[in-house]
Each structure stands twice: as C-alpha cells, then as structure tokens.
Amino acid sequence: MEGIIDTVVLVAISVVGAALARRLGFVAPLVLLVAGLGLSYVPGFPEAHLEPELVLIGILPPLLYVAALQTSVPAFRLALRPILLLAVGLVVLTALVIGYLVHMLLPEVPLAACVALGAIVAPPDAVSATAIARRVGLPRRVVTILEGESLLNDATALVMVRVAAGALAGAAVGFAEIAGEVALKAGGGLLIGFGFAVAAAWVHRKIEDPLLDDAVALLTPFIVVIVAEELHTSSVVAVVIAGLYLGHRIPYLLSASSRLQMEAVWRLINFLLEGVVFLLVGLQLRTVVSSIETDMATTVQVTAVVFGALVLIRFLWMYPATYLARLIPRIRNREDRPPPTVPTVIAWAGMRGVVTLAAAQTLPEPGVDGVPEYPRELFVFVAFAIIVLTLLVQGTTLPWVARRLRVREDSSAEDALAEAGVQHTASRAALEALEQHAGGAPTSVVERLRGLVESRSNNAWERLGSQERETPSAAYGRLRREMIKAERHVFKIARNEGRIPEEVLVRAQRELDLEESQLQRSDD
C-alpha cells in the first residue's frame, strides 16, 4: 500500500509541475528536475531509487518507441549522415576523450572505468532534446537531426559502457572484440526490431477493434525490448527500428478510430513517464550526494572538467562534421550549406537525461567479480550532476541562443502552400470518387458532400492569406463552436430531467466532440 501511495504522490507532483511549467512558459523537464532537487532535501520525504532494469526495460522503451513513431522516416533518411556522425562518431569520441581526461585527474583509477564514465555521459537525451527543440521552434531539419541522434546514440553509449565494464573486470578488449560486440548488438537489434515490427503490422491489419489495436501497440515495445535483452542484442536499436517501421505505415495499418484513440493513449503515457522520470532524477540527488566518499575539491574538479569537456567536444565536432562533408561534390550538390548558426544551436542542444541515469546505475561494484577498486559513487554523482547541469544551463538558455542567432522554425507559409497544393489534388480525387459512386444516392447528399470537399480545399488556401482579418473558415469554426455548446447544454438538461437516458447523452456527446475536434484541426 505504501508503494502505491508513493507512486500516486509522484504522479500527482509531476502533473502539478507540468501544469506549472506551462503556466510559466518553461519546459516541463526543467521544472520537474528542480522540484525533485528541492523535495529531495525536505525532511521526511521518501527517498527515490530507480533500478537500471526498470529504466531500461520499463521506462525507456515506450519513450523511445513514441519518439520513433512520431519521427518522419523520409526526413530521417535524408538526415542519416549527420545523425550517424553524432550518434556514433561523437559518442565514441566523447567517451574516449572524457575517459582520458578523468584518468589524468585520477591516475589511480583504471582507464576502463574512466571510459565507462565518458560513455555514460556522452549521449544526449531523447525526451529533453525533443521537448525543448519543439518548444523553441527550431527548423524542421534541426529537430530531425536532434531526434535521430537521441534515438540512436543510446545504443552506442550502452555498448561502450558494457565493453568498458568488461575491460574493467579483466576481459580482453581490442578492436576485433569491440567491432564484434557492436555488430552483434546493433545487427541483432535491427533484425529483432524489424521482425517484430512486420509481425505487429500483420496483427494490426487483422484487427478491427480500436481497443485491441491499442493493446497490441502498448505491448509491442515491451515485447521487442524483452526479446532483445534475452538474446543479448541492443534493445534500444530494436525498439527504435520497430517504431520507425510502424510509424511510417500507421496510415495504412490502422482505422481512423484506432489512430485517434492510440494517439491519445500514447500522449498520456508519454506525459506521465517524462514527468515521473525527471522528478525522480532530482529526487535521487540526496541519496547520491550522501554516498560520496571522495573529497569535495576532487568531486567539484572532476564534475567541472567533464561538463566543460562535453560542451567543448560537441562544439569542436559540429563544425567539421557540418562543413567538411560538403567538400564532397555529391553531398554539396544535394544539401544546402547551412549558416554557422545552425551547427551552433545543435552543439548547444546537448541535454542529458534518462539513459545517463540508467547507465550510471549499471556501473559494476568495485571488489566484486574481479572488478578493481574505483570511486563508483563519485562517477554516479558526476553522471547525475551532468544531467542537472545540462538541463539547467543548456536547457534554459537554448531558447535565448536560438533567438539571438535568429534560428527559427521553417516558414508556416511554405507548409501552408504545400498543403494547399496537395489538398487541391486530394479534393479532385475525392470529387472523382464521389461521381463514380454516387449513382442512386439522393441529390441533396451528393451536393452536401461536394460542398464539404470544396470547403476543405478553400480552408487550406485561406491559410495563405492575411491573418489580420477573420477568414470564412475561422468564422465558421467560431460560430459552430457556439452552436455545439448550445446543443450540449440542451442534451445535458434533457438527461438531468429524465427525458433521455445516459446512453443517449453519451452518444450525442461523442458526435459533438468529434466535430469540435475537427474544428480544432481547422484552426491549427
């Protein structure tokens, strides 16, 4: 019972924190992190401890799966080169450089342990990167690169942590062993993710009940991760591949009802998990600090060096990775040369989060199974401190940096023009289908459907016009919402007076809710 109460309290705090963040105009992970930091020092407040298995199998899979579902596969494929340079090249370089720097500061600590620390803090977080990038309003390609990096870099980092931990325990580690480990983990994860995604797609095609569709969708990431872990492959790669495959095919696999319902379910799960995770990161700080045996001066020095190196390495990597590749004619002709402000913003968007949290907890205990003595509690603290520092320093200043450098999201006019053009073609196809199948239908019904198609097409073109005066579609939406409000009121009174049963009210309410949600889409 006590565990249930603690869970309810944590969820309630995360909901209140997210509401406060929206009220103040901040990003929710930052507010919840600070709230957790404060609550961790409140006398009597329960201590928090996250098992790494819970994070890697219970929390990370749905978060990565949802992020992959929402990622555009065509955009991901076009940005694959910079994504891989960040997700693989930068993570490996960061882990090695930080490992050698920490080993220079602490020469008595084995190099393998220092490299493990470097791999732990190397990968930026999918949750914080996506939340902050979208909140800031960065260009679409920048958001795609940040999302793609944070989806794939976890696998690179976790493989390096495992290799370094093996070396710390005395296992022989060379280039062949590392290459074999990477090939086994990444290749196996890719095959498992693809195989289960194809199977899940087949199941979705056979299902007609939205509730069953939701159940299959909820089970998919956990099944993929469990199987991948049991087969000792990369569960991160597996769940990301499954999410990308299914997300690209959702329009063909699911009915409209299933898509609407599934979107609402995933948004709720994502919202609650994100909030609880960042709250727990803050809450664990008290426990982590109390376990440190290293002196304060060394702790501060190591933390400062690691944080400074993380920021500097990312900046030094971004500019050559962006511009040297464009010396190749094929790449130069295919991709525009971005201004220096773009790699600057990407370099500054290096917030750490849940993977660093989980990976830090997997560090082997010194003195067990042949592992030599090393300051494990110091390394865990440094990992937590990096999460806090990157979110508070980079996360809070990223909007200011983007505004200062004038890096803005893509023009809405371009999107509106593209949408209007495609909507015009879609409207013609709809009218042709109407003429083809209208035989025997009442004339009034045909005219009503024809008017609906024309209205939708006009609505798309209106978005290109001036926003200073109310468009016909906007006026229609405003007036229709008032009419829906009046209709709801009448049905509620009729239910309260006993003139209609509850089932009639629910059915009418659902129809009105669906229409109002369509009006909201038109406003967006």
N, C-alpha and C positions, 0 to 999 in steps of 0.2 A: 504493500500500500504506500509506503514511504517513497519508493521509486516512482510510482505513478504520480504522486503529488509533486515530486521534484520535476518530473517531465512536464506536467501541466504548467508549473510555475515558469520553467524555462521557455516554453512555447508562448505563454502569455507575455513575458518580458520581451521576447523577440518581436511579437506583434505590436506591442506598445512602442518599442524602439523604432520599428519600421514606420509606424504612423508618425512618430515624432520627426523622423528623418524627412519624410515627405512634407511635413508641415514647415520644417526649417529650410528645405531645399538642399539637404545633404544626401549623400549616398548611404543607403541603409547599412552596408557592412561597416562603414566607419563609425556610425553612431552606436551600433551594437558592440563593436570592439571596445569602444570607450566605456560603454555601460558595463561590459563584463570586467574591464580593468577596475572600475570603481567598486563594483559589487564584490570582487574577489577580496577586498580589504574590509568589507563590512563584517563586524563580529557576528558569528553565528550563522552566516550564510553558508550553505553547503559547498564543500569543495567539489570541483569538477575534475574528472579524469576520463579522457577518451582513449579507449583501446584502439590500437592501429588497425586491427581487423575490422572493427566497426566502421572506421572511416573508409578504409579501402574497399570494403565489400558492401557496407550498408548505406553509406552516405555519398561517397564519390561516384559510384555507378549511375544513379539517377541524375545527378547534376551534370555529369559528362554526357549522358545519353540525351538529355533535354537540349543541352547546348549543341550537340551534333545534329539532332533533329531539326533545329532551327537554322543551321548553317547551310548556306547555298552551295550545293555541290559544284555547279559551274564556276561560281566565284572562287571557291576553294581550289579548284583545279587550276584556274588561271593564276592564282597566287601561291601555287605549290612551292616554287623555288624559294621565295623569301620565307615562307612558313618553315620549310625544312632547314634553311640556314639558321633560323632562330631556334627551332625546336630540337635540332640535333647538334649542329655546329656550335652554337652559342652555349648550350647547356654543357657540352663536353669541355669547351674552353674554360667556362666559368668554374666548373668543378675542379679542374686541374690547377688553374691559377690560384684560386682561393685555398686549395689544399696545400700548395707550396708556400703561400703567404702565412697561413696559420702554422705550418711546420717550422717556418723561420722564427715565428714568435714563440712557439712551444717546441723546441728541438727534441725534448724528451718524449714527445708524443709521436707514435708511429705515423708515417706519411699516409698509410692507407686510411687511418681514422680521420685525418685531416681532409683527404679527398672525399671521404664519405660525407663529411660536413658540407663541403663545397657542392656536392651533388644534391644534398638535401635543400639547400637554399637557392639552387640555381633556377628552378622552373617557376615563372610567373603563374598566377592562379587563374583558372578559367572563370570562376564566379566573379571575382573582383574586377578582372580585366573587362569582361563583358558588361557588367553593371555600370562601371564608371565610363567606359568608352561610349556606350549608348547614351548615358546621361549627359556627357559632354557634347555629343553631337559631332563626332569625327567623321571624315569621309568614309564611304562605304568600303573602299579597298583597305583602308587602315583598320577598320573594325574587323574585316575578314582576316587580315594578317594576324591581328591580336588574338582573335578567337581560334584560328587554326593553330597558332603557336601554342596556346594554352591547352588545346586538346591533345597535342602530340608530345609536348615536351615532358609530360609526366612520365611517359613510358621510358624515355631516355634517362631521366633522372633516377627512376626507381631501379632500372637495370644497373646503373652505375653505383647506386648505394649497395645493391646486392653484391656486385663484383668487389667493391671496396671492403665490404664486411667479410667476404670470403677471404680476401687477401689478409685482412687483419687477423683472421683465425688461423693463418698459415697456409692457405690454399695457394697453389701455384697459379700466378696470373701473368699472362703475356698477351701479345696481340692476338694470337690464334684463339686463346681462351675467351678473350673479350668479344672478338668477332663471332665466335660460335655462340656465345651467350646471347648476343644481340640478335643474331639470325634466328635462334630458337625462340626467343621471347617474342620478337616483333613478327616474324613469319608465322609462328604458331597462332599468335593473337589475331593476325589478319585472317587466317584461314577459318578460325573458330568464329570470329565475328561475322564474316561473310556467310559461312554455312548456316549459322543460326538466323541471320537476317533473311536469307532466302526461305528458310523453313517458316519463320514468323510471317513473312509476306504471303506464303501459301495458306497459312492458317487464317490470316485476315481476309483473304479472298473468299474463304468458305463461310465466314461469319456474317450474319445479317443483324445481330442484336448489338446495339452500341455498348451495352454493359459488358458483354463478352469481349468486344473489341478493346475496351478499356482494361479489362482484366489481363488479356494477353499482352497489351502494351506495357502494363506495370510489371509483369513477370519477366519480360524479355531481358532487360539489362541485368537483372539479378541472376537469371539462369546463365546468361553469357559469361558473367564475371565468375560465378562459382565453377563452371566447367573449365574456364581458362585457368583459374587458380589451381584446380585439381590436376590439370595437365601441365602445370608449371610453365605456362606461357604468359604473355603480357595481357592481363585483364583490361588494362587501360586501352591498348590498341584494339582489343576485341570489341569493347563496348562502343568505342568511337566509330569503328568501321560499321558496326550494326546500326548505329544511329544515323550515320551519313546515308547508308543504303536505304533504310526505311524512310527517312525524312524526305529523300528525293522522290520516293514513289508513293507517298501518302495520298496525293490527289487521286491515284488510280486504285488504291487498295481499300480505302475506307469510304463509307457513305457520308453524306453531309452531316447527319446527326452524330455519327461516330467522331468525326473530326471536331465538331463544335464541343462535344462533351469531353473528348480527350484533351483538347487544348485547355479547357477549364481545370481539369484534374491535374495536369502537369504543371500548370501555373501555380496552383495551390501547393503542391508538393515542393516545387522549386522554391517558392516563397518561404515556406516553413523551414526547409532544410538549410537554406542560405542563412536565415536569421539565427537558427539554433547553433550552427557551426561557428559563426563569427562571435556569437555570445560566449560559447564555450572556450574559444581561443583566449578571450580576455579573462574568463573566469579561472583558467588554469595557471595564470601567471603567478598567483600567490604560492601555489604548490611548487612550481618550477623554481621560483626565487628561493624558497625556503630550503631546497635541496642542494643549493650550490655550496661547494666546499672550497672553490678557488677564491683567491683574494679579490677584492673589489677592483683594484687597479688593473689586474690582468683581465678580468671579466670585461671591463669597460674598453680596454685596449683591443681585445680580440673582436668584440662586437663592432666597434667603430671601424676597424680595418676591414672586416667582412662587409659591412654595409657600404663603405666607401668603394671597395673593390667591385661590388655588384653594380653599383651605379656607373662607375668609370668603364668597366669592361663592356657593359651594354652599349655605352656611347661609342667607344672605340671600335666596336664590332659593326654598328649600324651603318656608318658612312661608307666604309669599303664594301660591305655587303650590298649596299644600295647602288653604288655608282660603278664599282669595278666590273660588275657583271654586265653593265651596259656598254662596256668596251667591245663586247662580242656583237657583231653586226646583227645576228638573228634576234637577239634579245633587244637590242637597241631599236630595231625596226618594229618590233611587236609591242613594246612597252614605252610609254612616255617617260621622260626624265622628270622625276618629282623634284620640287624645290627642297632645299635643305631643311625647311621647317617640318616636313613630313617625317623623315627619319629621326629628327629631334624629338617630336612628340611620341613616336613609337619607342624611342630609347627611354623616355621618362615614364612610360606606362609599364613599369615592371613590378607591380604589386604582387606580393606572395600571399599564400593562403593555405587552403585545406591540405594540399599534397605535402607541403613543407611540414605542416603539423603532424600528419600521419607518418611521414618518412622519419622524422626525428624520433618518434616513439619506437621505431624498428631497430635503432642502433643496438648492437649486442651488448650484453652486460659484461664489464671487464672482469677477468678472472674466471669466466665460465667457458667451457668447451675450448680451451686453449687460447682465448682472447686475452691479450696482454692488458696491463693496466693503462687506462687513459681517462681523461676527465669527461666522462659521459654526461654528467649533469651540467657541465659548462656548455657542451655542444648543444644539448637540448635547450638550454636557456638562450643561446645565441640564435637558434632557429626561431624560437618564439619572439625574441626581440626583433629579428628581421621582419617577421610578419607585421608586428606592430609598427615598426619604423617605416616600412614601405607603404603601408596603408595610410598612416598619419601624415607622412611627409609627401610622398608622391601622389597618393590618392587625393589628398585635399588640395594640392597645388596644380594637378593636371588640368582642371578646367581653366585656371588662370593662365597656364602656359599655352594651352590651345588658343585661347582668346588673344593673348599677347602676340603669338606667332601668326594669328589670322588663319589658323587651320580650321576650316568649317566643314560641316556636312555637305554632301552633294546637293546641288540646287533642286528644290522641290519642283521647279518649273520643268526641268528635264524629265523627272519622273512622271509628272502630270502629262507632258506631251507624249511620252512613250505609252502611258496608259490609255490616253485618248485614242491614239492610233490603233492600238490593239483592240480597244473596246469597240471602235468603229467596225473593224473586221469581224469581231465576235458578234456584233449586232446584226451584220449582214448574214452571217451563218445562222443565227437564231431565226431571223425572218424567213430564210430559205427553208429551214426545218419546219417552221410554222406553216408555210404554204404547202409543204409536202404532206404534212399530216393533218391538215385542218379539214379535210373532207368530212362532211356530215356534222361538224361542230357548229353550234349557234353563232351567228354573225357577231353578236354582242361579245361573246367570249373571245373570238378571234381579234376583234378590234381592241378589246381590253389588253390582250397580250401584246399586240403590236404597239400600243401606247406605252406599255411597261418597258419594252425594249428601247423605244425612242427616248423615253425619259432617262434611262440609264446611260445611254450614249450621250445625251445632252449634258447630264451631270458630269461626265468625265471631261467634256470640253469646257464646261464652266469653270473648272479649277484653274484653267489657264488665264482666266480673265482677271480683272481688277478685284482686289479684296476690300475696297473701300465701301462698296455698297452690297446690299444683300442680293444674292443670286436667286433665281426662281427655285432652284432645288433647296437652298438654305431656308427660304421662306416656307416651302412645302414641309420641310422637316420640322421647323419650329411650330407651325400650326398643327401638324399631325400629332406631335407630342402632346400638345394641349388637349387635343381630341381624345387621345389614348388615355390621358389622365382622367378625363371626364368619364370615359367608358368604364375604367377600372372602378371608379367611385360608385357607379350605378350597380355593378355586379357585387361589390362588397356589401352595399346596403341590402340588396336582394338576398344575399346569403345570411346576413345578420337578422333579417326579418323572417327567415324561414321560407321564402318563396322559391329558392333554388337550393339543391343540396351542395355540399362542399365540392363534390366531383365536378359539377358544372362550373363552379368558380375556378377551380384549378385548371380545367381545360381552356376556359376563356382567357385566364391569366397567362397561360403559356403562349397562346396565339398572339396576344398583345405584346408579351415580352419579346418574342421572335421578331415582330415587326419593328419594335423600338430598337432592337439591336441592329437591324438593317439600317435604320435611320442614323444610328451612331456611326456605322461604317461609311455612310454617305458623307457625314460631317468630317470624318478623318481624311 
